[in-house]
Amino acid sequence: MDPGKLALFRLAEQRLAWLDRRQEVLAQNIANADTPGYAARDLPAFAKVLARATGPAPARTDPRHLAGTLGPAPRARPEPLAAERTPAGNAVQIERELVKVSDTETHHSLTLGLMRKYLSLFRIALGRQG
């Protein structure tokens, strides 16, 4: 199989893993909506996580080229968000969290749909319909 096609599936798997982890973090926010002092958390944007991912190191083939700045990829982890707090010190806004949950579910469905379509194209190319 073409390495580019494998990379597409790896990217989709990374996206699905990120979306699953984000749903966990958002569910935790909602579950702690009444916990005094709890601050809502979220993951860094997938594009940021992807940009930090290490790949092949860029080769410097000419001394005039800029040196690369790739380093180890940090793991995606929840980041505290600045928000208004209740008198008990809680900073979870249920409406905002529910919008994020819905958005995450939409992206999850889209990613799975794209993977299914791509797999069906492989099946057609291999002569296996269905």
C-alpha positions, 0 to 999 in steps of 0.5 A: 500500500502507498505510504501516503495512504497509510499516513492518511489512516494514521492521521485519521486515527490520531484525530479520532484518538484526540477527539475521544480524549477531548470528549473525556475532558469535556465530560469531566468538566460537565461532571464537575460543574458543581465542584467548588474551585473546579476550572473547566479544561480543554485540550490544545487544538488538534492542529497544534498537537499535529504541528508538534508531532515529530516526523522525519528530521529536516535535512540541512543540505545547504549551509544557508538553510535554516536549522530545523526546530523540531523537538519531542512531541508533548502529549496532549493534556488538558489546559486550564481556560480563563473564565468567569467564576461562580461565588464558590470558585467554579469556572464551568459554563455548561452551555459552552461545554455542551457546544464543545461536546456537540462540535467534537461529536460532529468532527468524530462523525465526519472523520469516521465517514471519511475513513469509511468512504476511503476504505470503500474506494480501496474495496472498489479498486481491489474488486471487492464491492460491499 
